[in-house]
Amino acid sequence: MKKVRLGVIGVGNMGTAHITNIISGKCPEIEVTAVADVNPERLEWAKSVLPSVAIFENAEKMLDSGLIDAALVSVPHYDHPTYAHACFERGIHVMVEKPAGVFTKSVREMNEAAKKSDVVFGMMFNQRTDYIYRKMREIVKSGELGEIKRTNWIITDWYRTQNYYNSGGWRATWAGEGGGVLLNQCPHNLDLWQWICGMPKTITAKMYFGKWHDIEVEDDVTCFVEYENKATGVFVTTTGDTPGTNRFEITLDGGKLVAENGKLLLWKNEVFESEFTQTSSESFGKPKVEYREIETDGESLQHVGVLNAFAGAILRGEPLVADGSEGISGLTIANAIHLSAWTNSTVTLPIDEELFYSELKKHIDNSKVKKVVSGSIASDMSNSF
C-alpha cells in the first residue's frame, strides 16, 4: 500500500476542511477515494471538488464498497461511536473527530470493541501537536519542577453569537449535540488539561444553561477539581465573553508555567516550596525565582499532522498523535462536570455511568429536537451505538 484510501463520513465544516487539506497536497500518503453524507448540497460540493471520487448517500454503503482502507468520522457527536463500531466490524482503520462521543458508556464500549479489532484507531486531538502544549507536557512530565500543586485554565475566548446557534437546528441541543460549550468548543482543552496534568479525583461544578444565549445547553461553566496528590484545579469556560481569555497556569512545587498569547512562561524556584517552607528562618520570605520565556520548536502541525501520523500508523506502524482509546479521558471530565451540576454534588471519578446516562436521557427527552443530523434518533439512546 503506497497511499491510504480514505473515505470521509460527513462533509460538514470539519469534513470539508480535512478534504481540502488532503487534495491540496498536505497529506501526501492519503487519497480521498469516497465520501458519504446525507445532505445533497454537501454531496454536490464533493462532486465539484472530487470529480473522480465515489459519492454515497449512506455511510454503510461506502464502508461496504471496498473502495477505502480507512474512514474519517466527522458527523454529529452521538454517531461518533456508531461509525467507529461499523469500521471495526469491517476491518477499516478509523479516525474519529472530537469528542469521542457524548457519554462515556458508549465510548467505553467503542474502546472495548477497538481492542478486539485489528485496525488503527485514532482521535483527532490536533491540539496535542501545538508547540506550547507539547513543551508544557514535557516539562511537567519530566519532574524537574516537582509535583503539581494547582492548575487553572480560563478559556473564555470561545465567543459565539446567537446567529451561530441559529445556523443549525441540531446546534446547542441535548438531542443534537449532547451538550454546549463543553462538548462543542472545549474537548481539546479538556483533553490537554488531563494529558498534561493527569486526571482529577473529584469534580464540583456550577453550570448555566442558556445564560447568554437562547439555547438549552450550557454556555457558562466553572468547575473545581481535586487530584490524588491533594493538588486542586479550576476550569472556567463560556461562549458569552468578549473579549475573552485563554490562560493556562500550572503551579508546581518548583515553580510555575503559564501558557498565554502564544508564549510559554516559566517561573522556576531556586528551592522547591515544600523544602523552603520547612527550612526558611524568614516568616515572609520566598525562594529566589528565575523567570524566562521557554523556547520551543514553534511547530504546530494541527489536523494535517494528525492525519499524516494516522497514515504513518497504517502504512508503517508509526505512533499516532492520539490513540482513539484516549478520547474517553476528556469526555469523562465533561460528563463529571455535567453530572455535578445536574445533581448539585461533588462527583468522584470514575463517574457513575448509569446515573449520567439516565440524567442525560431526561434532558434529551425534553430537547427541542429529536433527531441528530445523520438521522439516528438521539432520544432513543439504544439506537445511538
N, C-alpha and C positions, 0 to 999 in steps of 0.2 A: 504494500500500500504506500503510494507516494504522497497522496493527499487524503485527508479525511473528507468523505462525502457527508455534508451536513444538511439536515432538514430542520427548518425553523418552524416551531409551533407558536403561532401568534405574531402577527405583523403590525403590532401597535407601536407605541413610541420606542420601546427598547428593542423590539424585534427589528424594527426599521433601522435603528442605529447600528445594531450588530451587522445586519446585511450590508449596510453602507460601508462599514469598516472593512468587511471581507472583500467586497467587489472593488474597493479602491486599492487593494493590494497590501493591506496592513497585516493580513493573516495568510502568508504565502502557502501554508500547509493545509489550508481549509478551502473547500469549494462548496458553495451552496448548490445543491442539486434538487432540492424540493422545498416547498413552503406550504403551510396549511393555516387557514383562518376561516372563521365563519362570516366575516364581513366582506361582502362582494367588492366594496370600494378598495379595501386593502389588497385584495387579490388582483384587482386591476392595476394597482400601483406595482405590485410584484411582477406582473406580466410585463409592464413597461420597462422595468429596470433589469429584469432577469428573463429575457425572451426565450432562452433555451432551457429554462428550469421547469420542472413538473409542478403544477399547481393543484392543490387539493382543498376541498371544502370541508374535509373531515380528517382529523389528525390520525385516527386509527388507520385509515386507508393509506396515508402516507407512510406510516410505520410498517405497514404490511407490503409496501410496494417493492421492496428490495433495492430501492434507489439510494438509500442512505446507510451510513455506518454509525452516525451519531445524530442526536437531536438536541436542539436548544429550546428549552421550555420558557416561553415568555408570554404567559397568559395571566388572568386574574388569580389572586393568591390561593384560593381554595383548590384550584386544579393543579397546582404545582406537584403535590404528591401523586395525583391521579395519573398524570402523564409520565412521571418518573417510573411508577409501577409498570405502566404499559411498555416502557423501554426495557426495563429489567426483564420482563417476561419474554421479550423478543431478542434479547442479547444485543440491544442497541445502546451504545455509550450515550450518556446524557449529561448536559449542563443545565442546571436549574437557576433561573433568576431569583433574586432575593424578593421576599423572605422565603425560607424553605417551605413554609405553609402558614396556616393561621393558628393552629393549635398543636401542641406537642404530641398529642396522642396519634394524630395522623402522620406526623413527621417521624415519630419513633418507629411506627410500622413501616414507613418508607425506608428508614435506615436499616431495619432488620431484613427487609426484602433485598436491599442493596448488597448486604453481606453474603446472601445466598446466590447472587448473580455473579457473572464473570465479566463485568463491564466497568469502564471508567465512569465514575460518578463525581461530578464537580459542582461547586456552588459559586455563583457569580458575586463573590465578595471582592470586587475590584479595588476597594479602598485599602485592602491589605497590601497593594502594590505601592501605595503612596510613600514617598521617601521619609516624610515626617513620622508616620506611624510605624514604619518598619524600624526606623532608628530608635524610636521611643521604646518599642518592644525589646529590641536588642539590649538596650541599657538596663531596662527593668529586669529582664530575664538573666542578665549577666551576674546580678547580685552585687555589683560594685557600689550601689547606693543602699544596700541592705533591704530590709522588708518594707513593704508599703504600709503607710500609716493612714493615708487619706486619699481619696480620689474625688475629683469634682469635674463634671462636664456640663457646661451650659452651652447648649446647642439650639439657639433660638433664631438662626438665620434661615429658617425654612418657610419664610413668609409666603402665604398663599391668599389670593383674593377669593371673594365669593364666586366670581366668574370661573375660576379654576374648578371649584367644586361643582358648579352647574354644568361643566363641559361633558359630563357623562353620568347617566342615571345610576350607575353602579358605584360611582365615587362616594367615599365617605359614608358608606352604609355598612351595617353589620352583615347583611347577606352578600353584598358585593365585594367588600374588601376585608371584612372581619376586624376592622379597627381603623383608626385615623393616623395621627402623626407617628405613632409607634410602629405601625405595620407598613405604612407607606413611605415615610421620609426617613425614619430612624433605624431600619435594620442594619445598615452599615455601621452606625455609631454604636449600637448595642453589641454588634459583633466585635468591633475594635476594642470596646471597653473591656469585654471579657477576655479577648485574645491577648491583650496587653497586661491586664490587671488580675485576671482569673475570675472565676465565678463567685458571686456573693453567697452567703449562707442564709440571710433573711432579707426581705424587701418589704418596706412600708411605703405606700404611695397615696398621693392625693391627685385626682384626675378630674378634669372638667370636660363635659361633653357638650359640644356646640356652644362654647363660651364666647368665641369671637366670630363664629360663622353660623349660618343656618344649616347645620349638619347634625347627624345623630350620633356620631362617634367623637372620640377625644381630639381636642385641638390645643390642650394645655395640660402639661404633666410635670409633677415634681415627685421624685422618689428618693428615699433614704435607704441605703443598704449597709449591711454588716458582713464582714468577711471572717473566715475561720480564725485568723490571727489577731482579731479584735480591731482591725482597721475598719474604717467606715467610708462611705461614699455618698455623693449626691448627684443625681442626673436630672437636669431641667431641660424641657423642650416645649416648643409651641410653634404653630403656624400663624400666630397672631401678632408677633412683634416685628416692628420695623423702625429703625434699623435693628438688626439682630446681632447676636454674638455667637462666636464659635471658639470657646476657650476650654481646653482640656488640661487639667492640672493634676499632677500626681506628687504627693508629698511622701517621701521615704525617710528612713532613719538617717540616711547620709546626705539628704538634700531634697531638691525639688525640680521637677520637669514641668515645663509649660509649653504646650503647642497652641500657637495662635498666629493668625495673619501670615501663614506660610513659613513660620520660623519655629525652631525648637530651641528653647532656652533652658539653661541649666544653672542651678544654684547648688554648689557642692560644699558640704560642711567639711571643715578640716578634721573634725572628730564627729563620729556618729552621735546623734542626740541622746540615745539611750546610755552611752558612756558618759557624755558631758554632764548630763543632769545628775549623775551619781558621784561624779568626781570633782565638779567645779566648786570652788570656795566662794563663788560670787552668787548673790541672790538674784541679780538681774542680768547676769552675763549670758552671752550667746557664743556658740562656736564661730570661729572665723569662717567666712564664706567666699568661695571662688565663683564668680559669675561669668558666664560666657554663652555665646550662641554656638550650638552644636553644628559641626559640619556634616553634611550628608552627601550622598551621591547625586541628589537632585532628580532622580529617576522616578517617574510615576507612570507606569505603563497602562494602568486602568483596565478597561474592558478588553482592549486588544491584548494586553499581557495575559489576562486570564484565559482568553481563547487560544492564544499561542501555546500556553502551558498545557491546556487541555489537549491540543493536537499532539504535543510532545509526549504526553502521558499515553495517548492511544498508540502512537507510532513507535515510541522508543522506551516506554515505561518511565519517563521522567516525572518528577513531582508536580502535583497540581499547586496552584496558588491556595486553594481551599478545597479540601475533600468535602463531598456532599454531606457526609455524616456530621460535619461540624455546624451545619445550619441550625441544629436544634438548640445550641447554647444561647445565642442571642434571642431566639424565639422564646426560650424558657424564661428569660428575664422579662420580655414583653408580656408573656402570659401571666407571670407573677405580679407584675405591676397592675394589669387589669384586674386580676383576682383580688389583690389587696384593696383596690379602690371599690370594687363591687361589694366586697364583704366587710369593708371598713375595718380591716385587721392586718396584722403582720403575717406575711406568708413565708414559710420556711421551704427552702429548696431541698430535694426535688419537690415540685408542686404536686398537689392532688389533681391529677389529670382528669379524673371523672367529674370532680367538682367544677373545674374550669369549663369542661365540656358542657355541663348542664347549665352553667351561668351564661355561657356564650349562646347556647341554644335559645334561652329566654330572649336574648337581645335580637337574635336572628328572627324569631317568630314575630317580633314586633317591628321588624325593619320595614321600610317603605318599599323595598324591592324584594322579590322572592327568588330571583334567578341571577346568577352571575352571567357575564357576557358570553362565556363559552357555551352556555345552555344547561350546565348542570344545576340541579335545584339545591341551592345552598341551604334552604330552610329544612331540607331533609338531609341531615348530616351523613346518613348511611350511604347516600349516593355520591358523596364527595371524595371518597378514597376507596 
